[in-house]
C-alpha cells in the first residue's frame, strides 16, 4: 500500500512537469534507439552477406594452386608460382570422390568479345558443365554447356545479360557467332540478370568450356578448382577426401589451398559481430548521456521541492520514503524513455524492411530485453545521488527553505 502511494506521488510529480519530463525521457529514448538501431544494422549486414553467399551456391569448396596459411580463411591466393592444378586433377576428383556432388576446373582471364557491329572488353571464365550446378546460375535463354561440349573443347559460349545487351541489344543472341579474343564461339545460352554479388557480377562475363579456355590462353594450368559437397554436414569429410585425392596426385605434397564457403562465412560473421558489438558500445555512450540528463533534472527537482520534502518529513515521512519516491521517479522516467525508444526503433526498422526487403535490419529479439534492462538500471544508477540528497535534507532546513 505504501509503495503504491509512493508510485502515485512520483507519477503526479512527473505529470506536473510534462515538458521537462519529456525532454529528460528524450535522452533515454535516443540512447535505447541508438543501441537497437546500430545492432540492427550490424545484424542486417550479416543477414545480407549470408544470403549473398548462399545465393551464389551452397556447400561450395574452392581450391587454388599454391599453399597459404590455413588461418587465412577469407579467401584463396589468386595465383602462385608453386603448385599447379590441371584438368587431370579435375578428372581424378570426378572419378574418385564420394562426397562431392559437382567438380569444375576454372580458368579466368581478361579479353575482348566482339561481333560485326560491337566490341566489348570482358572477363572470360572457363568452366565445365557442372559449374552451373555449383553456383546456381539461372539460364534465361538456351542452356549451359554439355559434357560433350567440355570433353571436345567446343567453341561455344554462355554470355551474361549485360554482354548480350551490349552486343545484340534487343535482338536474339542464341546461335550467333561472337569472337572471343579473335576465336569464334557460338552462343548457346544467356544467363539471367543477377547483378553484383560480393564483387562478382556474372552479367559481365563470357563463359566458355575449360578446354577451350586453356587453348585460348595457351596454358595447361588452371586458375583453380570449384566443387560442391553433397551436404553442409559433410563439408569436413568432403575437404578431407578432396585433399587426399589431390595429395596422392601431387606426390604427397599439399601444394594447394582449400577454402570453403562455410569458413568464409564464419570469418565474415566474426568481423560483423565485432563491428556490431563496437557499434553497440558506441551507442551505450548515448545511454550514459541520457542517464546524466536524468540525474541533472532530478537534482533540480530536489532543489525545487525542498519545502515539500520538509513538510512530508514533518508529518511523518521517513528518509526511506523520500529516497524511494525520488528513486521511483528516476526509474519511471528512464523506463518510459526506454520503452518508447524500443517502440520507435521497431517502427523504423520494420518500415525500412517493408521498403528495402533485400536488407533485413529488423532487430534480433535478443537485443530487446537488454535494451530495456539498460534503461531500468540507468534510472537506478543515476537516480541514487539525487534520491540520497533528498532523503538527507534536514527537516528544519527544508521547512525554512524559500
C-alpha positions as MATLAB code, in Angstrom:
seq = 'XXXXXXXXXXXXXXXXXXXXXXXXXXXXXXXXXXXXXXXXXXXXXXXXXXXXXXXXXXXXXXXXXXXXXXXXXXXXXXXXXXXXXXXXXXXXXXXXXXXXXXXXXXXXXXXXXXXXXXXXXXXXXXXXXXXXXXXXXXXXXXXXXXXXXXXXXXXXXXXXXXXXXXXXXXXXXXXXXXXXXXXXXXXXXXXXXXXXXXXXXXXXXXXXXXXXXXXXXXXXXXXXXXXXXXXXXXXXXXXXXXXXXXXXXXXXXXXXXXXXXXXXXXXXXXXXXXXXXXXXXXXXXXXXXXXXXXXXXXXXXXXXXXXXXXXXXXXXXXXXXXXXXXXXXXXXXXXXXXXXXXXXXXXXXXXXXXXXXXXXXXXXXXXXXXXXXXXXXXXXXXXXXXXXXXXXXXXXXXXXXX';
ca = [
       0.000    0.000    0.000;
       2.829    2.375    0.920;
       4.700    1.530   -2.291;
       1.573    2.174   -4.325;
       1.152    5.603   -2.697;
       4.814    6.443   -3.395;
       4.336    5.382   -7.034;
       1.266    7.591   -7.388;
       3.080   10.566   -5.844;
       6.005   10.041   -8.222;
       3.695    9.870  -11.234;
       1.963   13.088  -10.150;
       5.320   14.847   -9.805;
       6.302   13.755  -13.334;
       2.961   14.846  -14.820;
       3.202   18.275  -13.143;
       6.343   18.942  -15.194;
       5.327   17.383  -18.520;
       7.744   19.244  -20.780;
      10.742   18.773  -18.523;
       9.943   15.098  -18.044;
       9.503   14.600  -21.793;
      12.832   16.265  -22.563;
      14.512   14.125  -19.916;
      12.991   10.994  -21.434;
      14.263   12.070  -24.845;
      17.842   11.371  -23.855;
      16.933    7.801  -22.877;
      14.768    7.372  -25.995;
      17.713    8.332  -28.211;
      20.089    6.106  -26.242;
      17.912    2.992  -26.493;
      17.140    3.701  -30.151;
      20.851    4.051  -30.903;
      21.629    0.690  -29.280;
      18.845   -1.170  -31.091;
      19.322    0.526  -34.477;
      23.092    0.075  -34.580;
      22.816   -3.585  -33.556;
      20.081   -3.987  -36.191;
      22.359   -2.526  -38.878;
      25.112   -4.989  -37.952;
      22.658   -7.895  -37.902;
      21.159   -6.771  -41.209;
      24.605   -6.667  -42.809;
      25.286  -10.194  -41.566;
      21.973  -11.455  -42.949;
      22.631   -9.745  -46.275;
      26.112  -11.185  -46.716;
      24.912  -14.652  -45.688;
      22.097  -14.537  -48.244;
      24.527  -13.303  -50.920;
      26.888  -16.197  -50.214;
      24.056  -18.716  -50.291;
      22.593  -17.294  -53.495;
      25.936  -17.931  -55.208;
      25.760  -21.610  -54.313;
      25.689  -23.868  -51.283;
      28.415  -26.061  -49.810;
      30.981  -24.536  -52.178;
      34.636  -25.592  -51.898;
      37.358  -23.550  -53.605;
      40.790  -24.949  -54.406;
      43.629  -22.683  -55.535;
      47.162  -23.647  -56.588;
      49.855  -22.755  -54.092;
      49.946  -23.161  -50.328;
      48.985  -20.392  -47.936;
      48.417  -20.124  -44.198;
      45.301  -22.117  -43.290;
      44.378  -19.467  -40.746;
      43.683  -17.117  -43.614;
      40.113  -18.212  -44.339;
      38.989  -15.063  -46.112;
      39.957  -16.403  -49.497;
      42.443  -18.348  -51.562;
      45.505  -16.860  -53.201;
      44.942  -15.660  -56.741;
      47.993  -17.389  -58.142;
      51.240  -18.982  -57.133;
      54.451  -19.977  -58.819;
      54.424  -23.144  -56.752;
      51.766  -25.759  -57.224;
      49.716  -26.495  -60.270;
      46.167  -27.691  -60.863;
      45.230  -29.325  -64.152;
      42.289  -30.926  -65.907;
      43.714  -34.309  -64.880;
      43.176  -33.291  -61.227;
      39.558  -32.449  -62.001;
      39.036  -35.797  -63.743;
      40.530  -37.625  -60.741;
      38.173  -35.844  -58.369;
      35.179  -36.644  -60.576;
      36.102  -40.343  -60.701;
      37.246  -40.978  -57.129;
      35.243  -38.639  -54.910;
      32.253  -39.994  -52.977;
      31.395  -36.806  -51.079;
      31.344  -34.202  -53.865;
      28.214  -33.554  -55.916;
      29.966  -31.487  -58.610;
      33.504  -30.505  -59.621;
      34.716  -27.976  -62.175;
      38.119  -26.714  -63.183;
      38.059  -22.963  -63.783;
      40.115  -20.591  -65.896;
      39.915  -16.829  -65.634;
      41.296  -14.056  -67.774;
      40.582  -10.747  -69.471;
      39.794  -10.405  -73.144;
      37.737   -8.834  -75.874;
      34.455  -10.090  -77.258;
      33.010   -8.677  -80.432;
      30.542   -9.090  -83.236;
      30.434   -7.363  -86.580;
      28.765   -4.326  -85.013;
      30.016   -4.143  -81.413;
      33.098   -4.709  -79.264;
      33.329   -5.149  -75.506;
      36.189   -5.654  -73.043;
      35.148   -8.521  -70.803;
      36.220  -11.193  -68.326;
      36.470  -14.699  -69.747;
      35.646  -17.620  -67.477;
      36.415  -21.219  -68.385;
      34.284  -23.891  -66.709;
      32.742  -27.289  -67.359;
      29.135  -28.472  -67.460;
      28.965  -28.855  -63.637;
      29.906  -25.262  -62.850;
      26.292  -24.163  -63.236;
      25.264  -26.724  -60.605;
      27.878  -25.472  -58.130;
      26.962  -21.776  -58.320;
      23.220  -21.954  -59.012;
      23.245  -19.745  -62.091;
      19.908  -19.366  -63.874;
      19.872  -19.578  -67.667;
      17.213  -17.313  -69.161;
      17.686  -18.472  -72.760;
      19.242  -21.624  -74.188;
      21.328  -23.956  -71.999;
      24.662  -24.174  -70.212;
      27.480  -26.306  -71.609;
      27.019  -30.027  -72.003;
      29.581  -32.668  -71.067;
      30.185  -33.227  -74.781;
      30.979  -29.509  -75.192;
      33.567  -29.754  -72.433;
      35.112  -33.067  -73.495;
      35.539  -31.936  -77.076;
      36.553  -28.377  -76.207;
      33.907  -26.936  -78.498;
      33.925  -23.244  -79.162;
      30.626  -22.439  -77.535;
      29.804  -19.630  -75.110;
      27.298  -18.717  -72.430;
      27.128  -14.955  -72.013;
      25.987  -12.686  -69.216;
      22.939  -10.453  -69.532;
      24.958   -7.236  -69.906;
      27.155   -8.775  -72.604;
      24.059   -9.834  -74.540;
      22.573   -6.329  -74.307;
      25.871   -4.726  -75.334;
      26.469   -6.955  -78.345;
      22.966   -7.722  -79.589;
      20.661   -5.149  -77.970;
      17.056   -6.325  -78.080;
      17.816   -8.857  -80.815;
      18.340  -12.575  -80.371;
      21.792  -13.893  -79.437;
      21.263  -17.652  -79.396;
      23.089  -19.412  -82.194;
      25.007  -16.279  -83.161;
      28.787  -16.222  -83.535;
      30.941  -13.979  -81.365;
      34.707  -13.536  -81.384;
      36.359  -14.128  -78.013;
      39.949  -12.904  -78.345;
      39.577  -13.420  -82.116;
      38.414  -17.036  -81.624;
      34.889  -17.629  -82.901;
      32.407  -19.098  -80.396;
      28.731  -19.838  -80.857;
      26.330  -18.533  -78.191;
      24.369  -21.424  -76.667;
      22.986  -19.736  -73.546;
      22.307  -16.426  -71.808;
      22.472  -16.035  -68.044;
      19.583  -14.364  -66.264;
      20.421  -10.883  -64.950;
      21.624  -11.224  -61.370;
      23.604   -8.064  -60.640;
      26.686   -7.757  -58.474;
      27.114  -10.328  -55.714;
      30.023   -9.641  -53.366;
      32.080   -8.143  -56.171;
      31.332  -10.937  -58.649;
      28.994   -9.989  -61.499;
      28.182  -12.795  -63.933;
      26.253  -10.313  -66.096;
      29.613   -9.057  -67.439;
      31.259  -12.453  -68.014;
      31.543  -14.774  -71.005;
      31.701  -18.467  -70.047;
      33.395  -20.967  -72.350;
      34.364  -24.649  -71.830;
      37.503  -25.163  -69.746;
      39.438  -26.912  -72.508;
      38.570  -24.137  -74.915;
      39.717  -21.503  -72.399;
      43.049  -23.253  -71.791;
      43.607  -23.345  -75.520;
      42.604  -19.696  -75.782;
      45.145  -18.634  -73.129;
      47.753  -21.152  -74.293;
      48.275  -22.876  -70.937;
      47.575  -26.147  -69.149;
      47.458  -24.533  -65.688;
      44.007  -23.997  -64.189;
      43.133  -20.855  -62.280;
      41.579  -23.159  -59.685;
      39.010  -25.856  -58.967;
      35.487  -25.319  -57.692;
      33.463  -28.103  -56.099;
      30.279  -28.628  -54.139;
      29.836  -31.010  -51.203;
      26.756  -33.216  -51.159;
      25.639  -31.749  -47.821;
      26.545  -28.972  -45.388;
      27.155  -31.514  -42.632;
      29.553  -33.423  -44.904;
      31.803  -30.428  -45.687;
      34.663  -31.613  -43.471;
      34.580  -35.105  -44.994;
      34.497  -33.604  -48.498;
      37.516  -31.387  -47.769;
      39.439  -34.324  -46.271;
      38.663  -36.559  -49.262;
      39.491  -33.819  -51.773;
      42.796  -33.156  -50.005;
      43.715  -36.843  -50.002;
      42.971  -37.262  -53.726;
      44.979  -34.205  -54.762;
      47.913  -35.040  -52.456;
      48.057  -38.519  -53.973;
      48.271  -36.974  -57.443;
      50.859  -34.406  -56.328;
      53.311  -36.937  -54.869;
      52.116  -36.428  -51.299;
      52.657  -32.665  -51.371;
      49.879  -30.302  -50.332;
      50.747  -27.569  -52.810;
      47.237  -26.133  -52.933;
      44.895  -24.175  -50.685;
      41.329  -25.149  -49.859;
      38.776  -22.614  -48.649;
      35.147  -23.488  -48.033;
      32.082  -21.310  -48.207;
      31.463  -22.112  -44.526;
      34.859  -20.807  -43.372;
      34.469  -17.658  -45.456;
      31.038  -17.014  -43.949;
      32.354  -17.691  -40.447;
      35.160  -15.170  -40.977;
      32.732  -12.560  -42.301;
      30.351  -13.208  -39.398;
      33.203  -12.822  -36.900;
      34.110   -9.446  -38.383;
      30.477   -8.316  -38.487;
      29.868   -9.490  -34.909;
      32.829   -7.436  -33.714;
      31.507   -4.467  -35.674;
      28.053   -4.927  -34.129;
      29.490   -5.056  -30.616;
      31.590   -1.965  -31.309;
      28.534   -0.086  -32.570;
      26.540   -1.184  -29.523;
      29.337    0.048  -27.242;
      29.317    3.417  -29.005;
      25.538    3.571  -28.657;
      25.873    2.815  -24.937;
      27.531    6.218  -24.563;
      24.205    7.755  -25.637;
      22.534    5.975  -22.741;
      25.118    7.360  -20.346;
      24.357   10.850  -21.624;
      20.646   10.161  -21.130;
      21.371    8.945  -17.584;
      23.334   12.096  -16.796;
      20.369   14.113  -18.051;
      18.068   12.219  -15.691;
      20.403   12.847  -12.745;
      20.645   16.543  -13.587;
      16.885   17.020  -13.767;
      16.329   15.053  -10.570;
      18.836   17.254   -8.743;
      16.938   20.300   -9.980;
      13.698   18.685   -8.845;
      15.130   18.051   -5.367;
      16.083   21.700   -5.064;
      12.658   22.904   -6.252;
      10.798   20.559   -3.900;
      12.884   21.108   -0.791;
       9.955   22.676    1.104;
       7.668   19.823    0.027;
      10.233   17.346    1.371;
      10.324   19.220    4.694;
       6.526   19.141    5.022;
       6.404   15.434    4.274;
       9.110   14.761    6.844;
       7.232   16.902    9.399;
       4.039   14.837    9.014;
       5.841   11.530    9.489;
       7.550   10.521    6.232;
      10.754    8.600    6.791;
      14.012    9.149    4.966;
      13.498    5.808    3.199;
      10.109    7.059    1.906;
      11.722   10.166    0.394;
      14.537    8.050   -1.053;
      12.047    5.613   -2.635;
       9.945    8.408   -4.130;
      12.818   10.078   -5.948;
      14.323    6.744   -6.984;
      10.976    5.658   -8.439;
      10.616    8.971  -10.303;
      14.041    8.484  -11.901;
      13.290    4.861  -12.833;
       9.849    5.714  -14.262;
      11.326    8.449  -16.457;
      14.158    6.181  -17.592;
      11.995    3.103  -18.243;
       9.337    5.154  -20.045;
      12.035    6.548  -22.322;
      13.410    3.038  -22.835;
      10.017    1.602  -23.820;
       9.396    4.483  -26.220;
      12.887    4.008  -27.696;
      12.186    0.303  -28.281;
       8.821    1.051  -29.885;
      10.198    3.759  -32.190;
      13.205    1.673  -33.247;
      10.909   -1.276  -34.039;
       8.711    1.024  -36.120;
      11.716    2.403  -38.020;
      13.319   -0.984  -38.742;
      10.098   -2.693  -39.831;
       9.223    0.275  -42.064;
      12.659    0.142  -43.690;
      12.291   -3.610  -44.179;
       9.000   -3.015  -45.971;
      10.633   -0.614  -48.436;
      14.018   -2.415  -48.585;
      13.241   -6.132  -48.207;
      16.673   -7.084  -49.564;
      18.365   -5.649  -46.453;
      16.637   -7.109  -43.423;
      17.638   -4.936  -40.470;
      14.767   -5.924  -38.198;
      16.251   -6.106  -34.686;
      17.013   -9.559  -33.273;
      14.852  -10.436  -30.273;
      17.870  -10.893  -28.003;
      18.699   -7.153  -28.026;
      15.269   -6.016  -26.732;
      15.434   -7.331  -23.121;
      18.996   -5.956  -22.589;
      17.942   -2.585  -24.021;
      15.018   -2.424  -21.580;
      17.144   -3.560  -18.635;
      19.790   -0.970  -19.514;
      17.175    1.775  -19.293;
      15.932    0.349  -15.982;
      19.379    0.189  -14.369;
      20.341    3.572  -15.812;
      17.391    5.046  -13.912;
      18.543    3.339  -10.708;
      22.233    4.260  -11.047;
      21.686    7.897  -11.960;
      18.767    8.324   -9.559;
      20.680    7.271   -6.446;
      22.548   10.525   -5.843;
      19.542   12.860   -6.193;
      17.411   10.484   -4.077;
      20.034   10.304   -1.317;
      20.408   14.074   -1.381;
      16.641   14.468   -0.994;
      16.484   11.910    1.835;
      19.258   13.583    3.837;
      17.780   17.096    3.788;
      17.176   18.217    7.372;
      13.513   18.790    8.165;
      14.029   22.199    9.808;
      16.242   23.437    6.964;
      13.681   22.223    4.434;
      10.801   23.999    6.148;
      12.792   27.250    6.229;
      13.657   26.976    2.518;
      12.039   29.622    0.322;
];
